[in-house]
Amino acid sequence: MTIHYKKIGTTRYGGKIYFLEADNPYEIPAIRIFVSSRIKPEDGKNKESLKGISTLGFIDYTNEGNYDVKKYVKKITSFFHGDIGEMGYTGLFISGISRALSFLCWIPIGSLRGIQGVGTERSLRYLSAKSFISHETPKLKNLEKEAFELYENLKDVGVPKEDSRTVLPLSTSTELILQIPVGRELEKWANYLLYNVSYLPEAAEIGKLVKNWNKEYSGFEVPEDEVVYSKFSLRKEESMLNNYLSSVKGEIPDFYFDRKTMAVLANWKNGVPIFSAHQDVRNRQVYHLWSSWEEVVKSTKFYIPNTIRKTKFEERVKNLYKRAYKLGLEFLEDNKPELAIYSQPLSKKFEYISLISQLENIEYTVKLRTCLRAQEEIRSRYWKLATFLRKNGFPKKLGPRCMTKGKCFEPNKETCPMYKHFIKKK
């Protein structure tokens, strides 16, 4: 195995972007598995040497032929993580960027949203947060310090990582690998960052770097009228959600299902926390009408998981959220929108609308989001959607695969109570 990597630039906040090119199509997906969860290969020659290894270090390790990469990918695809099976010879490895930017990176990816592509991100559901993007803003640094200490306290008393992370601000550092076809598709993605997300300097910087690299590598430039429309605006008056709401008459219901076209609208008007919206946006079968960052910052709604409410830290969490809210408003008033965004915690709630078309896409989305391995908050939302669809004539059974198909391909499924109820007892 050989993956060649070349650094193509750095952002002002310490983000680094590399172009990856592999000899075989399954090699970059293997690195994506490692980025997401740090799952160790079972047949490595020296697994101890993988402890604490970086992604680039892992690429070097695999390039030395220490284990069977194809076998590694095959194991993960056996869990029906289908996007790992979407393979290719090139990709982008982006490290040291904010959770805010990683969220925005996914918005245009998906056939419904304008750009072909697939990718994987470091998961704070399974891995611990380590750092924040590099900046010199004392007020934000103080907030980050308080949030990280609270994050560690919550983990120490047994709160799962996926719930502890909700106190972290969007300046938390992450890394991801994206496999977007070079040429037209990659150019459209670069233009999206450069023009639609220019209010976030690290986004515009990566967009410019990728645009220049793509032109050099493929010789391709996209016509101006091919700029992707999907976006998360800075200001309320520009948001996709508000433009839609102003164009229709009457109140939009929580859910609407059209049996003739097999399309469903989910109006999350009660608010969805950012960490949960981050999961929604990665589902490429769904089109979203997004709110704006101005509304996110000005929102006073936060989500606190039940696991946190049961601890002695609940009041500290609420006080942290009040501080983040006030700091966000202060940054907005000072015309520092990127700092206002970075200061908001992953628990901050905002509104958006999801549009899912075609029977198979609806069934697939509900199947993923009602599985017991999904987050509690997102499961609750999609069970409500499933219940509504059942009552309004949806022609297929809805729910997790164990319930609807009598099958499960998740790792450690034997420990899941739903597996025991729907499959094992048979």
C-alpha positions, 0 to 999 in steps of 0.5 A, a space after each residue: 500500500 502507498 498513499 502519497 500526501 502533500 501539504 497544500 496550505 495552512 489556515 490562520 488558525 492552524 488548520 492544515 490541508 493535505 492532498 492524498 493520492 493512493 495506489 489502490 481505491 480502498 487505501 484512503 477509506 482505510 485512513 478514514 476509518 482510523 480518523 473517525 474512531 482510531 480503530 486498530 487493525 487486528 493484524 498489525 505487526 506492532 499494534 503498540 506502536 499505534 498508541 497515540 499515533 497521528 493520522 499522518 503517522 498512521 499513513 506512514 505506518 500503513 505505507 510500510 506494509 504493516 498489515 492488510 489494508 483491504 482486510 481492514 476495510 472489509 471488516 468495517 463494511 461488514 457492519 454496513 457502514 456503506 460510505 466506506 465502500 465508496 472508494 477512490 484514489 484521491 482525497 483531502 486530509 484536513 486537520 486542526 480546523 474548528 467544529 464549526 467549519 467541519 459542520 459547514 464542510 458537509 452542507 453541500 455534499 450529497 446529490 440533493 445538495 449539489 456536490 458528489 462526495 463522501 468523508 469521515 470526521 474525528 468522532 467525539 462520540 468515541 474519542 476524547 477532545 484534545 485541543 482548540 484551534 489556534 487564536 489569540 483571543 483571551 475571552 474565548 481562551 478563558 471560555 475554552 479552558 472552563 469548558 474543557 475542565 467541565 468536559 473532563 469532570 463530566 467524563 470522570 463521573 461517568 458521563 459518556 463522551 457523546 454527552 460530555 462533548 456537548 459543553 465544548 465550544 465550536 472552536 474545538 479542533 477536529 480533523 476530517 478526510 473528504 473524498 470529492 472527485 477532483 475537477 468539477 466537483 472539487 472546484 464547486 466545493 472550493 467555491 462554496 467555502 470561498 464564497 458561501 462561507 467567507 464570513 469564517 476566514 479559515 473556510 475561505 482560506 481552505 477554499 482558495 487553497 483547494 481551488 488553486 490546487 485543483 486548477 493545477 492538478 486537473 486544469 479545471 475551473 467551474 463556470 460562475 453559475 455552478 456555485 452551490 446554493 446550499 449554505 448556512 448564512 451568517 445573517 437572518 435575512 439571508 438564511 435559506 429557512 427564513 427565505 422559505 418561510 417568507 415565501 409560503 403562507 400559513 404556519 408550517 406543521 411539525 411534519 408533513 407527508 405527501 403520499 403522491 410524491 413520497 416526500 416528507 418535511 420535518 420542521 424542527 422548530 423546537 430547536 436541534 442542538 448543533 451536535 445533533 444537526 451535525 449528524 443530520 447534515 452528514 446524511 446525504 439523502 436529506 436536503 436542509 433549509 438552514 437557519 443563520 449563525 446570527 439566530 444560533 448566537 442569539 438563541 437562548 435554548 440549550 440541550 442538556 442530556 439526562 446523563 448530565 442532569 443527574 450529576 452535581 455539575 448541572 448548574 455549572 453547565 448552565 452557568 457556562 451556557 449563560 457565559 457563552 451566550 453573553 460572549 457570543 452577543 458581545 462578539 457579534 456587537 464587536 463585528 467579530 462573527 467568527 468569534 461569536 460562532 466559535 464561542 457557541 457550545 455544541 449544545 446550542 439549539 436552533 431551527 431548520 427544516 429537513 426535506 426527505 424525498 423517495 420512499 427508500 430515502 425516508 426508510 433509510 434515514 429513519 432506520 439509521 436515526 432510530 437505532 439504539 446506537 444513535 444519540 438519545 436526542 436524535 433518536 427521540 426526534 426521528 421516532 416522532 417522525 416515524 410515528 407520524 408517518 405510520 399514522 399517515 399512510 407510509 407504506 413500509 414498516 419504519 424503525 431500526 433494522 432489528 425491528 423492521 428486518 430482524 437483522 443487525 450488523 453493528 459491532 457488539 450487537 449482543 449487548 444491545 437490549 433491542 437486539 436481545 428483544 427483536 433478534 436473539 429471543 427468536 
